[in-house]
Amino acid sequence: MTQDLPGSEPATLFVVATPIGNLGDISTRALEVLATVAVVAAEDTRHTRALLSRFGISAVLVSLHDHNERRQVPALITRLQQGQDIALVSDAGTPLISDPGYRLVSEARANGAVVKSVPGPSALTAALSVAGLPTDRFVFEGFLPPKTSSRRSRLSALALEPRTLVFFESPRRIMATLADLADSFGAGRRVAIARELTKHFETVVCGSIEQVASILLSDESQRRGELVLIVAGNDDPIASTAIDKEFLLEVLGEVLSPRSASRVAARLTGGGKNDYYRKLLARAGKDGDRSA
């Protein structure tokens, strides 16, 4: 038995990665930990029970998801304080990567518990490894906002990012997201969409935003399942020059009304329209005081 298995004091919270598709990807260590902890905190207990049953593991399961984590954490911390080891799992992949668990890990550390990673599958790293885009530096953005205006604002703010960008996206929104990407980044920016990673129908589609959108539009099957969207960073050193937001506000404020100027500034920089509006009003007030 390895040294980091449950049973030693103080109690340990194990953050356990589980398969994102192919069950053969689960590690021997993950199975040992899941079989010996006092409790498994799971995003969906039905899903996790089926996984554990597949490997002949019987465990006490406790639900821990986005809507109940705040309420469930105190009882789990009490278990740790009583010396009970806990395993944290999500439905698939590595917990906390766009999945619940942050509060539990944070509170466990704050209360003196040992927190250990049991690493393994992750859609994020799996997609990066097969996308054919630079991976020496990358940014994970999770899910983009579902609301069109918010999504466009987020993408506008990321258009000059030089590092490779990684997103999770819903099949229902992927075409709209590609259209917004083309508007913000240019239709020629290289992207890859990794679909159903490690599963039977796994595919990776690569090319320009325009090319990939065309492929997905013509093949409905490419718009189904779990999707990871990877976008090449901005490699144009001229376009990557940062915008001085204060100078931009000053220039726009000279030719536009505060409301119009704030709207244009937000579109160009991805900042908050209301914040810019307040700054422009404050600037106008100061100018008025000086001229009085």
KAVEN-V871465 format. One record per helix or strand of 3 or more residues. SS is the DSSP state (H for helix, E for strand). FROM is the first residue (numbers start at 1). TO is the last residue. Records with the same first field share a line. If there is no record, write none. Layout:
SS=FROM-TO / FROM-TO
This chain:
E=12-16 / 39-42 / 61-63 / 86-89 / 114-118 / 138-143 / 164-169 / 190-195 / 203-208 / 227-231
H=23-25 / 28-36 / 45-54 / 69-81 / 102-110 / 123-130 / 148-158 / 174-185 / 209-218 / 220-223 / 245-255 / 258-269 / 273-291
